[in-house]
């Protein structure tokens, strides 16, 4: 049984077990507590160079155990980054992992710009800086540490299958699985929807304006009025149904 449990975003968790204070911490927190040593640093560097994330079990006297976890990069990640670049989007990795682990994951995923060792407030600040640089920034994430950045971004994508409730609440769009390809697909679909929306507005207003001119000139008929009303609606619906076509999505996956 754990008593006095506390979660510290960006650092780890701590609590009392059988009257003994224990913590499961990341490298940053262990350094802040002054529990690091040259021997421990040497062991951690070996794991970090292999792209592993580290958690350290410690008490008030020192580190008791090291847990190394290797993230498995999804096969679709590299394709998703390629698809984003084809859409004119520049992917940037924001992570709380150490620099070596982040660089290893970024290399496999095809991401060139990486910012590591970030706390939740650091991710929020990074998104704000990207907004200032590009004028617009989207954020995809699933954890508690991502929530502030998801809320700051112009559009936040929460990866819903594994996402925490706070991340889902902070995001604008929830992806109901963990396939990163859904992000470029959503962007491409949104752009196409906006294009068709503008086409429909122009079509509807254009046909109405043409009928109005014919009416003022005394050349309008009842059948023209029916076409201007019902015919325009049918044209707009038919044009909108083009969004159901899938070649656009399939091209992104190639």
VMD Tcl script that draws the C-alpha trace (Angstrom):
set ca {
  {0.00 0.00 0.00}
  {1.28 3.43 -0.96}
  {0.64 6.41 1.32}
  {1.14 10.12 0.63}
  {1.37 9.41 -3.10}
  {2.35 12.38 -5.27}
  {2.96 12.74 -9.00}
  {5.35 15.48 -10.12}
  {4.84 16.22 -13.84}
  {8.08 15.98 -15.77}
  {9.94 14.36 -12.87}
  {8.25 11.22 -11.53}
  {6.23 9.92 -8.57}
  {6.88 9.45 -4.85}
  {5.15 8.04 -1.80}
  {5.55 6.14 1.48}
  {5.70 2.33 1.41}
  {5.80 0.60 4.81}
  {6.88 3.91 6.32}
  {9.78 4.27 3.88}
  {9.89 7.21 1.44}
  {10.49 6.00 -2.13}
  {10.43 7.70 -5.51}
  {10.44 6.61 -9.15}
  {12.25 9.46 -10.85}
  {13.78 10.50 -14.14}
  {17.40 11.55 -14.58}
  {16.61 15.25 -14.09}
  {14.96 14.74 -10.70}
  {17.74 12.47 -9.43}
  {20.26 15.17 -10.32}
  {18.19 17.84 -8.56}
  {18.12 15.68 -5.43}
  {21.90 15.25 -5.52}
  {21.67 11.46 -5.75}
  {23.69 11.07 -8.97}
  {27.20 9.66 -9.08}
  {29.81 9.22 -11.80}
  {29.27 5.45 -11.74}
  {25.52 5.84 -12.17}
  {25.99 8.39 -14.96}
  {28.23 5.94 -16.83}
  {25.59 3.19 -16.65}
  {22.83 5.58 -17.76}
  {24.84 6.81 -20.75}
  {25.10 3.24 -22.08}
  {21.30 2.91 -22.09}
  {20.65 6.43 -23.35}
  {22.89 5.94 -26.38}
  {20.72 2.95 -27.30}
  {17.57 5.09 -27.25}
  {16.18 3.86 -23.93}
  {14.18 5.93 -21.45}
  {15.31 5.61 -17.84}
  {13.42 5.56 -14.54}
  {15.31 5.33 -11.26}
  {13.96 3.89 -8.02}
  {15.46 5.75 -5.08}
  {15.06 6.57 -1.41}
  {16.58 9.38 0.59}
  {20.03 7.77 0.65}
  {20.51 6.94 -3.02}
  {19.42 5.07 -6.14}
  {18.26 1.49 -5.54}
  {17.48 0.35 -9.09}
  {17.51 1.51 -12.69}
  {14.72 0.61 -15.12}
  {15.48 1.00 -18.84}
  {12.53 1.05 -21.25}
  {12.93 1.10 -25.03}
  {10.19 2.79 -27.06}
  {9.17 0.89 -30.16}
  {8.81 3.27 -33.07}
  {5.63 2.49 -34.98}
  {6.16 1.48 -38.61}
  {3.88 4.32 -39.73}
  {5.89 7.04 -37.96}
  {8.44 7.63 -40.72}
  {5.69 7.58 -43.36}
  {3.66 10.06 -41.30}
  {6.60 12.48 -41.08}
  {7.16 12.17 -44.85}
  {3.47 12.84 -45.48}
  {3.54 15.91 -43.23}
  {6.51 17.35 -45.11}
  {4.70 16.72 -48.43}
  {1.87 18.88 -47.06}
  {4.29 21.69 -46.22}
  {4.33 20.89 -42.48}
  {7.66 20.88 -40.61}
  {7.69 18.13 -37.92}
  {9.44 18.93 -34.62}
  {9.87 16.51 -31.71}
  {9.21 17.82 -28.19}
  {10.06 15.27 -25.51}
  {10.94 14.95 -21.86}
  {13.42 12.19 -22.69}
  {17.15 12.79 -22.60}
  {19.02 14.06 -25.65}
  {20.52 10.70 -26.68}
  {17.19 8.84 -26.50}
  {15.37 11.60 -28.35}
  {18.02 11.69 -31.09}
  {17.78 7.91 -31.59}
  {13.97 7.99 -31.93}
  {14.09 11.05 -34.20}
  {16.62 9.39 -36.52}
  {14.35 6.38 -37.03}
  {11.25 8.56 -37.45}
  {12.85 10.98 -39.89}
  {12.55 14.09 -37.70}
  {15.32 16.65 -38.06}
  {14.52 19.14 -35.29}
  {14.46 17.73 -31.74}
  {14.02 19.43 -28.36}
  {14.68 17.14 -25.41}
  {14.65 17.23 -21.58}
  {11.45 19.30 -21.63}
  {9.14 19.78 -18.67}
  {5.43 20.52 -19.34}
  {6.04 24.27 -19.16}
  {9.02 23.88 -21.51}
  {6.80 22.16 -24.10}
  {4.26 24.97 -23.78}
  {7.02 27.55 -24.31}
  {8.38 25.58 -27.28}
  {4.96 25.58 -28.97}
  {4.66 29.33 -28.36}
  {8.09 29.83 -29.97}
  {7.06 27.74 -32.99}
  {3.90 29.83 -33.31}
  {6.03 32.97 -33.32}
  {8.37 31.45 -35.94}
  {5.81 29.96 -38.32}
  {2.63 31.87 -37.44}
  {0.76 28.60 -36.81}
  {1.59 25.45 -34.85}
  {-0.21 22.15 -34.22}
  {0.65 19.70 -31.45}
  {0.11 15.94 -31.20}
  {0.43 14.23 -27.83}
  {-1.17 11.82 -25.39}
  {0.23 12.43 -21.90}
  {-0.28 14.69 -18.90}
  {2.95 16.49 -19.77}
  {1.56 17.31 -23.24}
  {-1.68 18.93 -22.02}
  {-0.39 22.54 -21.62}
  {1.22 22.44 -25.09}
  {-1.93 20.91 -26.62}
  {-3.97 23.78 -25.18}
  {-1.45 26.39 -26.40}
  {-1.27 25.07 -29.98}
  {-3.54 26.47 -32.67}
  {-4.76 22.88 -33.17}
  {-4.12 20.11 -30.64}
  {-4.29 16.45 -31.70}
  {-4.79 14.00 -28.81}
  {-3.90 10.40 -29.60}
  {-7.07 9.00 -28.07}
  {-6.41 5.27 -27.78}
  {-3.62 5.73 -25.22}
  {-4.26 9.35 -24.34}
  {-4.89 10.59 -20.81}
  {-8.17 12.33 -20.03}
  {-6.46 15.68 -19.45}
  {-4.74 15.49 -22.85}
  {-8.03 14.64 -24.56}
  {-9.77 17.54 -22.79}
  {-7.02 19.99 -23.78}
  {-6.95 18.98 -27.47}
  {-9.15 20.20 -30.32}
  {-9.11 16.91 -32.26}
  {-9.05 13.38 -30.83}
  {-7.48 10.66 -33.00}
  {-9.24 7.46 -31.94}
  {-6.20 5.23 -32.47}
  {-2.40 5.59 -32.19}
  {-1.68 5.74 -35.94}
  {0.25 8.97 -36.57}
  {-0.78 8.82 -40.24}
  {-4.17 10.07 -39.07}
  {-2.61 13.49 -38.42}
  {-1.54 14.23 -42.03}
  {-4.75 12.58 -43.24}
  {-6.77 14.96 -41.06}
  {-4.82 17.97 -42.31}
  {-5.23 16.93 -45.96}
  {-8.94 16.21 -45.48}
  {-9.43 19.57 -43.74}
  {-7.77 21.44 -46.58}
  {-9.86 19.61 -49.17}
  {-13.03 20.28 -47.16}
  {-12.22 23.98 -47.04}
  {-11.63 24.03 -50.80}
  {-14.95 22.31 -51.53}
  {-16.72 24.59 -49.06}
  {-15.50 27.65 -50.96}
  {-16.52 26.05 -54.26}
  {-20.02 25.40 -52.93}
  {-20.41 28.97 -51.68}
  {-19.29 30.38 -55.03}
  {-21.60 27.98 -56.93}
  {-24.63 28.76 -54.78}
  {-24.15 32.53 -54.81}
  {-23.27 32.56 -58.52}
  {-26.39 30.65 -59.56}
  {-28.61 32.80 -57.34}
  {-27.03 35.98 -58.71}
  {-27.52 34.78 -62.32}
  {-31.20 33.99 -61.64}
  {-31.66 37.41 -60.03}
  {-30.22 39.13 -63.11}
  {-32.49 37.09 -65.41}
  {-35.49 37.95 -63.21}
  {-34.75 41.69 -63.32}
  {-34.35 41.43 -67.12}
  {-37.74 39.70 -67.36}
  {-36.29 36.45 -68.74}
  {-36.77 34.17 -65.72}
  {-39.14 31.21 -65.76}
  {-40.59 28.91 -63.15}
  {-38.20 26.12 -64.16}
  {-35.26 28.48 -63.70}
  {-36.52 29.27 -60.19}
  {-36.74 25.53 -59.39}
  {-33.19 24.99 -60.66}
  {-31.89 28.01 -58.72}
  {-33.34 26.52 -55.55}
  {-33.40 22.72 -55.68}
  {-30.85 22.37 -58.46}
  {-28.29 24.41 -56.53}
  {-28.82 22.26 -53.42}
  {-28.26 19.06 -55.42}
  {-25.09 20.45 -57.03}
  {-23.68 21.49 -53.65}
  {-24.46 18.06 -52.13}
  {-22.92 16.23 -55.09}
  {-19.78 18.35 -54.89}
  {-19.52 17.71 -51.15}
  {-19.78 13.96 -51.67}
  {-16.38 14.08 -53.41}
  {-14.91 14.08 -49.90}
  {-15.80 10.38 -49.66}
  {-13.24 9.52 -52.29}
  {-10.08 7.94 -50.82}
  {-7.27 8.36 -53.38}
  {-5.98 11.43 -51.48}
  {-5.47 9.41 -48.28}
  {-3.93 6.47 -50.11}
  {-1.42 8.74 -51.86}
  {-0.24 9.96 -48.45}
  {0.42 6.40 -47.31}
  {2.52 5.49 -50.36}
}
mol new
graphics top color blue
foreach p $ca { graphics top sphere $p radius 0.5 }
foreach p [lrange $ca 0 end-1] q [lrange $ca 1 end] { graphics top cylinder $p $q radius 0.2 }
display resetview
